[in-house]
Amino acid sequence: MTLRDIVSALHPDILGEKYREFNGIGTDTRADLRGKLFIALKGPTYDAHNFLAEAVKAGATGLLVHDRAKGDRFSKDVTVFSVGNTLKALQDLGHYWRRQQKAKILSVTGSNGKTTTKEFAAAVIGAHKNTYFNKGSFNNHWGVPLSLLNIKTEHEVAVIEMGMNHLGEITTLCEIAEPDVVLVTNVGRVHLEGLGSIENVAKAKEEIYQINNKNVLRIFNLDNPFTEKMYQKYKNTKCITFSGKNRDAHIFLEVAGESVDSIEVKGSIGGVLGNAKVEIFGSHNVYNLMGAAALALSLRIEPLKIWGSLNLCKTPWGRNQKVKLKSGAELLFDGYNANPESMAAMIENSKFVKVSGKRIAIIGEMRETGEARDTLHTEIGEKAACGNFDLIWFVGLPSEAFERGLKSKGFKKEFLVSPQFDVEVAEKIKNQLQPTDHIWVKGSRGVALERAVVALDPISFSAKY
């Protein structure tokens, strides 16, 4: 990126002009900033303007600030740009950069599966086209523009995840990214604390289909009642559909077999029959595979090539991640997100895993459930009671509601509870593990249940807390 690009996108005041080219964007002084433009973002609990010296020390050759006085101190050392608001400038710069690139932008949102679908799509499409995708969950008002700024000239495709927790957020992200293809994986009971109802969740997700682009291609999941309703509104536009029930959809897949190591799928992609074995856990992932296949089909990748690339799909960190413990026991870690639908899917999928030893569930509370918190945790307690677990450890504040659900279904086996992660409870479980045992770990990201994985002594595992 050049000084000319930044001036064209932002029309900033230039306080110092020592460097005219930058090899990327940075927002974290702990990262390698050599040759990069550092954008000093300000949030409710931090202000990067207080770390400009650290940014320069880390190698930044440019600073983008909205505190002119603080930026001016470095005007002789690096190039300094001053704007009215650095977050708005980041978004404008991302939008500008997106328009300079040839890459097709594929945008994915949804209550469940959006990150996994994005990762699967990047694997399938990446086998045939030079593909960029935003890492982790860089999917919000600063993550999306940062992701767009990482697109290179050689990229043909960029898969961009979009998240939200309030109405209007997806609209803003679409204005920044201007996607060519859009997908809502599904609508479920997430972000109820901010949105109040599942109907409002659907309304917020639908914003991605309301994009002001007559050439946009919309992809629909016909099996979710909310996204199917959206399809009825847009079915006369350019669409691709997928379903595990309707064989007339453009993509129809069903699970032909599953184990803790893989699932086998069969069906039709773009009218071409096929089957594939994919090393992922959980039948719910068939919808993520269909979403990825639909995104690939939107780029006119041949169906046979899509079939041949499904086996490249792997689940990312914290999403049905298989972990081997030193005790010999096996663990499935799904601690990146949790809501009633994804929690129920974990419990249901666990029933199909053959285990000769103990079946253990470590369940963390579901955050952002608002006034429905107790009701939803009682519901999950009821489902967990029917999950054939020998031991359940619940971590979180709504433990009474969860226990009420357990007892209502007659759960009689071992039940442990703690309002927050307790290493002593984890040690108690670790000390009784046998090589034939299997553990499922799931909870909202804020519960940081990777601490439980670490406490159970994994052979190889990277924690992120």
ABEGO torsion letter per residue (X at the ends): XBAAAAAAAAGBBBABBABABBAEBBABAABBABGBBBBBBBBAABBAAAAAAAAAAAGBABBBBABAAAAAAAAAABBBBBBABAAAAAAAAAAAAAAABABBBBBBBEABGAAAAAAAAAAAAAAABBBBBBBEBBABAAAAAAAAAABBAABABBBBBBBBABBGAAAAAAAAAGBABBBBABBBBBGAAAAGBAAAAAAAAAAAAABBBAABBBBBBAABAAAAAAAAAAAABBBBBBBAABAABABBBBBABBBAABBBBBEBBGGBBBBBBBBBBEAAAAAAAAAAAAAAAAAGBBAAAAAAAAAABBBBBGBGBBBBBAAGBBBBBBAABBBAAAAAAAAAAAAABBBABBBBBBBBBBBGAEAAAAAAAAAAAAAAAAAGBABBBBBEAAAAAAAAAAAAAGBABBBBBBABBBAAAAAAAAAABBAABBBBBBBBAAAGAAAAAAAAGBABBBBAX
